[in-house]
Amino acid sequence: MRNLTALLGIMRNEMLLQLKTKLFVMSLINSIVIVILWGYLAGLQAQPMNHLKVGVVEGSPIAQTMLSSGKVAAVVFPDRDAAKAAVLEGRIIAMVYAPAGTERITVLLDDTQGAAARTALANITTTLLGTLQGGQNAYGTAFAIEEAWGLDMNDPTYLLRLLGSGLAAMVVLSNAFVFSGFTLIAEKTSGTIYFLALAPISRLWVVLGKLVANTLLILASTIMTVLIAVYLFGITPTGSLWLLVLAALLTGVGLMGLCYAISAYVKDERTFRIVAGLPLMMPMMLLSGIMYPVAIFPTWLQSLSELFPLAWMMEVSHAVFFKGGGFADVWQSLTLLAAFAVTMVLWGGVAVSRLMRVQ
């Protein structure tokens, strides 16, 4: 009986401790994040994906059919060139038109969108082939499939190459958390960071030294990852790899600043994992286009994904690997990444400086 009473007392104290430290609430949030992200995103793969945007030319018979089908989100353009430009800019996933003087329907696909592009093609062909007149297709007898970037969607390595383009972003994300967040937590636990505060130099130089050292580590891991993507995954870059390296450095520096700020406020590694792990790391990894094409997401989730710095880095990665992009094509993404890096470094630097000053 005494042992049972002690057991109940320990259980009560442990539950009160978890509630007091708010770890229970944070673990509930993590569980919700896992269920929503993994479950919801996996479920999207089995949905019809009628929200995929497909361009059509205003006034054409194809436009009338696509607008009334409900199988795609048809977007009307004044002419063929405007629709093609929208595909190349990534604003829509495909365009459909019938070239003048031919009995052929042409579908232009954004082949960087993986499974979403294949689904869009299936929805388009189902819609148009289902429109029959006396047993014949109303618009022609043949389909011509054009890939915007020539990635050869029928190649067995197609999806593997798309995944390879996201390797650098995944490595930058994981290394930023390890090199900054977990390292600072370890220094707090061992007291090293407080000894550094006693050094006869400005705390700014301490933070800067850490940041530069970890940036070099991220640079080395990024270069190694790019080499793996090129030689193991078979991706042939069509743009400047220096732009991807620059995007990786800006992303890594920004994420490290964010992790420094968080780890300066939390007490231990467990809390850091709960606060920064799933609520930040998991959504960024799953919603930035690394593992799932952004086009499969509903509109509200696509808008959310545009807020993640990894999504900006993925835009640079796709431009470099697949689209022959130069600085003029990715300057907006690089500008956003630079602003993110500066903001997070300032926040993280101030947080670490205060941590050292308090002690």
PyMOL commands that set and color helices and strands:
alter all, ss='L'
color gray80, all
select helices_A, chain A and resi 2-20+23-44+61-69+80-88+111-113+115-129+158-164+167-190+192-196+203-231+241-265+269-287+294-296+299-305+309-321+327-358
alter helices_A, ss='H'
color red, helices_A
select strands_A, chain A and resi 53-57+73-77+94-97+104-109+132-133+136-137+142-147
alter strands_A, ss='S'
color yellow, strands_A
deselect
rebuild
show_as cartoon
